[in-house]
Amino acid sequence: MDILYLLIPLSLVLVFVIAAVFWWSLKSGQFEDLEGPGYRILMDDDKADPAQGEVSAEANAGEEANGRSTKVQTVDSDQGASVHK
């Protein structure tokens, strides 16, 4: 029973600390843009490095020499049809 004299004030201090951290996060703007990071992942920059382009060209040349074809199938979002490149 004596432990309650320690646990109740300790739990109240913990509640106030958690409330203070939450209040700080609200005031500092932590919850202002919840959807932005998800869209930033989708709208990334698809520009390839020049060094990677050279490696890809060498890999494609090697695959063509072996008789393998490297066709890429993409979906045209405007028409919903697949396009072979």
VOPAGU-2260 file (C-alpha; in pm, 1 decimal, decimal comma):
REM VOPAGU-2260
SITE   aa  ch    i         X         Y         Z
SITE  MET   A    0       0,0       0,0       0,0
SITE  ASP   A    1     291,0     232,7      65,5
SITE  ILE   A    2     406,9     192,2    -295,5
SITE  LEU   A    3      99,6     385,5    -410,9
SITE  TYR   A    4     245,1     698,4    -250,5
SITE  LEU   A    5     529,4     667,8    -502,6
SITE  LEU   A    6     345,0     533,5    -808,3
SITE  ILE   A    7      58,7     785,9    -821,3
SITE  PRO   A    8     279,3    1099,7    -822,6
SITE  LEU   A    9     521,6     930,3   -1060,6
SITE  SER   A   10     240,0     848,0   -1302,4
SITE  LEU   A   11     109,1    1205,8   -1282,1
SITE  VAL   A   12     454,6    1342,9   -1362,7
SITE  LEU   A   13     478,6    1102,5   -1657,1
SITE  VAL   A   14     138,5    1217,3   -1787,6
SITE  PHE   A   15     245,1    1581,6   -1767,8
SITE  VAL   A   16     573,7    1508,1   -1947,0
SITE  ILE   A   17     392,4    1325,1   -2227,1
SITE  ALA   A   18     137,4    1608,2   -2255,0
SITE  ALA   A   19     418,5    1866,4   -2269,7
SITE  VAL   A   20     599,1    1675,7   -2547,6
SITE  PHE   A   21     273,4    1643,2   -2741,8
SITE  TRP   A   22     194,2    2014,2   -2696,4
SITE  TRP   A   23     545,9    2104,1   -2816,7
SITE  SER   A   24     503,9    1884,1   -3125,8
SITE  LEU   A   25     175,4    2056,4   -3209,7
SITE  LYS   A   26     326,2    2404,3   -3169,8
SITE  SER   A   27     638,5    2323,0   -3372,7
SITE  GLY   A   28     440,1    2202,2   -3675,9
SITE  GLN   A   29     510,3    1830,8   -3661,3
SITE  PHE   A   30     155,1    1742,2   -3770,5
SITE  GLU   A   31      95,5    2013,5   -4033,9
SITE  ASP   A   32     176,1    1815,4   -4349,6
SITE  LEU   A   33      86,5    1450,1   -4309,3
SITE  GLU   A   34      43,0    1368,4   -4680,7
SITE  GLY   A   35     342,1    1555,1   -4824,6
SITE  PRO   A   36     610,8    1292,1   -4756,6
SITE  GLY   A   37     400,2    1024,0   -4925,7
SITE  TYR   A   38     361,3    1237,4   -5239,1
SITE  ARG   A   39     731,6    1328,5   -5241,0
SITE  ILE   A   40     818,8     960,6   -5272,3
SITE  LEU   A   41     592,2     923,7   -5574,5
SITE  MET   A   42     710,7    1243,7   -5743,2
SITE  ASP   A   43    1082,2    1168,1   -5723,8
SITE  ASP   A   44    1327,2    1273,7   -5992,2
SITE  ASP   A   45    1385,0     991,8   -6243,0
SITE  LYS   A   46    1694,6    1142,1   -6404,2
SITE  ALA   A   47    1971,3     884,2   -6439,0
SITE  ASP   A   48    2336,8     954,0   -6370,7
SITE  PRO   A   49    2560,7     962,1   -6681,0
SITE  ALA   A   50    2778,5     689,5   -6529,5
SITE  GLN   A   51    2476,0     462,2   -6490,9
SITE  GLY   A   52    2373,0     525,6   -6851,9
SITE  GLU   A   53    2708,8     400,2   -6976,6
SITE  VAL   A   54    2681,8      85,1   -6768,4
SITE  SER   A   55    2325,7      26,7   -6891,3
SITE  ALA   A   56    2433,2      69,3   -7254,1
SITE  GLU   A   57    2713,9    -182,0   -7204,1
SITE  ALA   A   58    2474,4    -425,7   -7036,3
SITE  ASN   A   59    2220,4    -389,1   -7318,8
SITE  ALA   A   60    2492,3    -444,2   -7579,0
SITE  GLY   A   61    2596,0    -761,5   -7399,2
SITE  GLU   A   62    2238,0    -887,1   -7384,6
SITE  GLU   A   63    2182,9    -815,7   -7755,0
SITE  ALA   A   64    2501,7   -1005,6   -7837,4
SITE  ASN   A   65    2365,3   -1302,7   -7643,4
SITE  GLY   A   66    2041,7   -1290,6   -7841,8
SITE  ARG   A   67    1824,0   -1169,9   -7553,8
SITE  SER   A   68    1578,0    -889,5   -7605,2
SITE  THR   A   69    1520,3    -620,0   -7344,7
SITE  LYS   A   70    1163,6    -504,8   -7402,0
SITE  VAL   A   71    1006,1    -290,1   -7133,7
SITE  GLN   A   72     630,7    -286,0   -7091,4
SITE  THR   A   73     479,4      31,5   -6953,4
SITE  VAL   A   74     120,3     131,9   -6898,4
SITE  ASP   A   75      -1,5     452,5   -7057,3
SITE  SER   A   76    -203,5     618,9   -6782,7
SITE  ASP   A   77    -411,0     833,0   -7020,7
SITE  GLN   A   78    -543,6     549,0   -7231,3
SITE  GLY   A   79    -494,6     251,8   -6998,7
SITE  ALA   A   80    -321,8      55,5   -7276,3
SITE  SER   A   81      16,0    -111,0   -7246,8
SITE  VAL   A   82     296,9      14,6   -7465,6
SITE  HIS   A   83     607,1    -187,8   -7561,6
SITE  LYS   A   84     936,5      -3,5   -7595,8
